[in-house]
Amino acid sequence: MKSEPHAGEVHKDGPRKKYFGFSKNVFFAGLVSFFMDVSYPQVPLFLANVLGVNKSMIGLIKGIAESTASLLKVFSG
């Protein structure tokens, strides 16, 4: 039974693709995290200006999102 090569070893199809010195998975996880961090503050602006949602409703949505995130952190550790 063959196992996957360890870090630094050559894959059977040749060396693995690196992006700025990072493996493909690490690079794209960082890219997704970056875009989430950039877009998060723009969501209330989109809701208010484009969709016309009331500001108190935006506060309620944000409160529910923060509460859910906090509760999941409690249960997940």
Secondary structure, DSSP 8 states (H G I E B T S, - for coil): ------TTS-BTTBS--EETTEEHHHHHHHHHHHHHHHHTTHHHHIIIIIS---HHHHHHHHHHHHHHHHHHHHHH-
